[in-house]
Amino acid sequence: MTKYLLDTNVILRFANPSDKQHDLVTEAVAILLKQSDECYLTH
């Protein structure tokens, strides 16, 4: 299992369905999670 800190741009694209790269980011995060990797955010 690998841990990933998601960049702000990834989060913004993931949260905005109208972004051109929303589908790409959603698929990338889904692949990581399916591999039992962990994705983190900071505040």
Distance bins in CASP14 RR format, pairs under 12 A and 6 or more apart:
PFRMAT RR
TARGET T0000
AUTHOR 0000-0000-0000
RMODE 2
METHOD distances of the structure
MODEL  1
1 32 0 0 0 0 0 1 0 0 0 0 0
1 33 0 0 0 0 0 1 0 0 0 0 0
1 35 0 0 0 0 1 0 0 0 0 0 0
1 36 1 0 1 0 0 0 0 0 0 0 0
1 37 1 0 1 0 0 0 0 0 0 0 0
1 38 1 0 0 1 0 0 0 0 0 0 0
1 39 0 0 0 0 0 1 0 0 0 0 0
2 31 0 0 0 0 0 1 0 0 0 0 0
2 32 1 0 0 1 0 0 0 0 0 0 0
2 33 0 0 0 0 0 1 0 0 0 0 0
2 35 1 0 0 1 0 0 0 0 0 0 0
2 36 0 0 0 0 1 0 0 0 0 0 0
2 37 1 0 1 0 0 0 0 0 0 0 0
2 38 1 0 0 1 0 0 0 0 0 0 0
2 39 0 0 0 0 1 0 0 0 0 0 0
2 40 0 0 0 0 0 1 0 0 0 0 0
3 32 0 0 0 0 1 0 0 0 0 0 0
3 35 0 0 0 0 0 1 0 0 0 0 0
3 36 0 0 0 0 0 1 0 0 0 0 0
3 37 1 0 0 1 0 0 0 0 0 0 0
3 38 1 0 1 0 0 0 0 0 0 0 0
3 39 0 0 0 0 1 0 0 0 0 0 0
3 40 1 0 0 1 0 0 0 0 0 0 0
3 41 0 0 0 0 0 1 0 0 0 0 0
4 10 0 0 0 0 1 0 0 0 0 0 0
4 11 0 0 0 0 0 1 0 0 0 0 0
4 28 0 0 0 0 1 0 0 0 0 0 0
4 29 0 0 0 0 1 0 0 0 0 0 0
4 31 0 0 0 0 0 1 0 0 0 0 0
4 32 1 0 0 1 0 0 0 0 0 0 0
4 33 0 0 0 0 1 0 0 0 0 0 0
4 35 0 0 0 0 0 1 0 0 0 0 0
4 36 0 0 0 0 0 1 0 0 0 0 0
4 37 1 0 0 1 0 0 0 0 0 0 0
4 38 1 0 0 1 0 0 0 0 0 0 0
4 39 1 0 1 0 0 0 0 0 0 0 0
4 40 1 0 0 1 0 0 0 0 0 0 0
4 41 0 0 0 0 0 1 0 0 0 0 0
4 42 0 0 0 0 0 1 0 0 0 0 0
5 11 0 0 0 0 0 1 0 0 0 0 0
5 32 0 0 0 0 0 1 0 0 0 0 0
5 37 0 0 0 0 0 1 0 0 0 0 0
5 38 0 0 0 0 1 0 0 0 0 0 0
5 39 0 0 0 0 1 0 0 0 0 0 0
5 40 1 0 1 0 0 0 0 0 0 0 0
5 41 1 0 0 1 0 0 0 0 0 0 0
5 42 1 0 0 1 0 0 0 0 0 0 0
6 12 0 0 0 0 0 1 0 0 0 0 0
6 13 0 0 0 0 0 1 0 0 0 0 0
6 14 1 0 0 1 0 0 0 0 0 0 0
6 15 0 0 0 0 0 1 0 0 0 0 0
6 25 0 0 0 0 1 0 0 0 0 0 0
6 28 0 0 0 0 1 0 0 0 0 0 0
6 29 1 0 0 1 0 0 0 0 0 0 0
6 32 0 0 0 0 1 0 0 0 0 0 0
6 33 0 0 0 0 0 1 0 0 0 0 0
6 37 0 0 0 0 0 1 0 0 0 0 0
6 38 0 0 0 0 0 1 0 0 0 0 0
6 39 1 0 1 0 0 0 0 0 0 0 0
6 40 1 0 0 1 0 0 0 0 0 0 0
6 41 1 0 1 0 0 0 0 0 0 0 0
6 42 0 0 0 0 1 0 0 0 0 0 0
7 13 0 0 0 0 1 0 0 0 0 0 0
7 14 0 0 0 0 0 1 0 0 0 0 0
7 25 0 0 0 0 1 0 0 0 0 0 0
7 28 0 0 0 0 0 1 0 0 0 0 0
7 29 0 0 0 0 0 1 0 0 0 0 0
7 39 0 0 0 0 0 1 0 0 0 0 0
7 40 0 0 0 0 0 1 0 0 0 0 0
7 41 0 0 0 0 1 0 0 0 0 0 0
7 42 0 0 0 0 0 1 0 0 0 0 0
8 14 0 0 0 0 0 1 0 0 0 0 0
8 15 0 0 0 0 0 1 0 0 0 0 0
8 25 0 0 0 0 0 1 0 0 0 0 0
8 41 0 0 0 0 1 0 0 0 0 0 0
8 42 0 0 0 0 1 0 0 0 0 0 0
8 43 0 0 0 0 0 1 0 0 0 0 0
9 15 0 0 0 0 0 1 0 0 0 0 0
9 16 0 0 0 0 0 1 0 0 0 0 0
9 19 0 0 0 0 1 0 0 0 0 0 0
9 21 0 0 0 0 1 0 0 0 0 0 0
9 22 0 0 0 0 0 1 0 0 0 0 0
9 24 0 0 0 0 0 1 0 0 0 0 0
9 25 0 0 0 0 1 0 0 0 0 0 0
10 16 0 0 0 0 0 1 0 0 0 0 0
10 19 0 0 0 0 0 1 0 0 0 0 0
10 21 0 0 0 0 1 0 0 0 0 0 0
10 22 0 0 0 0 0 1 0 0 0 0 0
10 24 0 0 0 0 1 0 0 0 0 0 0
10 25 1 0 1 0 0 0 0 0 0 0 0
10 26 0 0 0 0 1 0 0 0 0 0 0
10 27 0 0 0 0 0 1 0 0 0 0 0
10 28 1 0 0 1 0 0 0 0 0 0 0
10 29 1 0 0 1 0 0 0 0 0 0 0
10 32 0 0 0 0 0 1 0 0 0 0 0
10 39 0 0 0 0 1 0 0 0 0 0 0
10 40 0 0 0 0 0 1 0 0 0 0 0
10 41 0 0 0 0 1 0 0 0 0 0 0
11 19 0 0 0 0 0 1 0 0 0 0 0
11 22 0 0 0 0 0 1 0 0 0 0 0
11 25 0 0 0 0 1 0 0 0 0 0 0
11 26 0 0 0 0 0 1 0 0 0 0 0
11 29 0 0 0 0 1 0 0 0 0 0 0
11 39 0 0 0 0 1 0 0 0 0 0 0
11 40 0 0 0 0 0 1 0 0 0 0 0
11 41 1 0 0 1 0 0 0 0 0 0 0
11 42 0 0 0 0 0 1 0 0 0 0 0
11 43 0 0 0 0 0 1 0 0 0 0 0
12 18 0 0 0 0 0 1 0 0 0 0 0
12 19 1 0 0 1 0 0 0 0 0 0 0
12 21 0 0 0 0 1 0 0 0 0 0 0
12 22 0 0 0 0 1 0 0 0 0 0 0
12 25 0 0 0 0 1 0 0 0 0 0 0
12 41 0 0 0 0 0 1 0 0 0 0 0
13 19 1 0 1 0 0 0 0 0 0 0 0
13 20 0 0 0 0 1 0 0 0 0 0 0
13 21 1 0 1 0 0 0 0 0 0 0 0
13 22 1 0 1 0 0 0 0 0 0 0 0
13 23 0 0 0 0 1 0 0 0 0 0 0
13 24 1 0 0 1 0 0 0 0 0 0 0
13 25 1 0 1 0 0 0 0 0 0 0 0
13 26 0 0 0 0 1 0 0 0 0 0 0
13 27 0 0 0 0 0 1 0 0 0 0 0
13 28 0 0 0 0 1 0 0 0 0 0 0
13 29 0 0 0 0 1 0 0 0 0 0 0
14 21 0 0 0 0 1 0 0 0 0 0 0
14 22 1 0 0 1 0 0 0 0 0 0 0
14 23 0 0 0 0 0 1 0 0 0 0 0
14 24 0 0 0 0 1 0 0 0 0 0 0
14 25 1 0 1 0 0 0 0 0 0 0 0
14 26 1 0 0 1 0 0 0 0 0 0 0
14 27 0 0 0 0 0 1 0 0 0 0 0
14 28 0 0 0 0 1 0 0 0 0 0 0
14 29 1 0 0 1 0 0 0 0 0 0 0
14 30 0 0 0 0 0 1 0 0 0 0 0
14 32 0 0 0 0 0 1 0 0 0 0 0
14 33 0 0 0 0 0 1 0 0 0 0 0
14 39 0 0 0 0 1 0 0 0 0 0 0
14 41 0 0 0 0 0 1 0 0 0 0 0
15 21 0 0 0 0 0 1 0 0 0 0 0
15 22 0 0 0 0 1 0 0 0 0 0 0
15 25 0 0 0 0 1 0 0 0 0 0 0
15 26 0 0 0 0 0 1 0 0 0 0 0
15 29 0 0 0 0 0 1 0 0 0 0 0
15 41 0 0 0 0 0 1 0 0 0 0 0
16 22 1 0 0 1 0 0 0 0 0 0 0
16 23 0 0 0 0 0 1 0 0 0 0 0
16 25 0 0 0 0 1 0 0 0 0 0 0
16 26 0 0 0 0 0 1 0 0 0 0 0
17 23 0 0 0 0 1 0 0 0 0 0 0
17 25 0 0 0 0 0 1 0 0 0 0 0
17 26 0 0 0 0 1 0 0 0 0 0 0
19 25 1 0 0 1 0 0 0 0 0 0 0
19 26 0 0 0 0 1 0 0 0 0 0 0
21 27 0 0 0 0 0 1 0 0 0 0 0
21 28 0 0 0 0 1 0 0 0 0 0 0
21 29 0 0 0 0 0 1 0 0 0 0 0
22 28 0 0 0 0 0 1 0 0 0 0 0
22 29 0 0 0 0 0 1 0 0 0 0 0
23 29 0 0 0 0 0 1 0 0 0 0 0
23 30 0 0 0 0 0 1 0 0 0 0 0
24 30 0 0 0 0 0 1 0 0 0 0 0
24 31 0 0 0 0 0 1 0 0 0 0 0
25 31 0 0 0 0 0 1 0 0 0 0 0
25 32 0 0 0 0 0 1 0 0 0 0 0
25 39 0 0 0 0 0 1 0 0 0 0 0
26 32 0 0 0 0 0 1 0 0 0 0 0
26 33 0 0 0 0 0 1 0 0 0 0 0
26 39 0 0 0 0 0 1 0 0 0 0 0
27 33 0 0 0 0 0 1 0 0 0 0 0
27 34 0 0 0 0 0 1 0 0 0 0 0
28 34 0 0 0 0 0 1 0 0 0 0 0
28 35 0 0 0 0 0 1 0 0 0 0 0
28 37 0 0 0 0 0 1 0 0 0 0 0
28 39 0 0 0 0 1 0 0 0 0 0 0
29 35 0 0 0 0 0 1 0 0 0 0 0
29 37 0 0 0 0 1 0 0 0 0 0 0
29 38 0 0 0 0 0 1 0 0 0 0 0
29 39 1 0 0 1 0 0 0 0 0 0 0
29 40 0 0 0 0 0 1 0 0 0 0 0
29 41 0 0 0 0 0 1 0 0 0 0 0
30 37 0 0 0 0 0 1 0 0 0 0 0
30 39 0 0 0 0 0 1 0 0 0 0 0
31 37 0 0 0 0 1 0 0 0 0 0 0
31 39 0 0 0 0 0 1 0 0 0 0 0
32 38 0 0 0 0 1 0 0 0 0 0 0
32 39 1 0 1 0 0 0 0 0 0 0 0
32 40 0 0 0 0 0 1 0 0 0 0 0
33 39 1 0 0 1 0 0 0 0 0 0 0
33 40 0 0 0 0 0 1 0 0 0 0 0
END
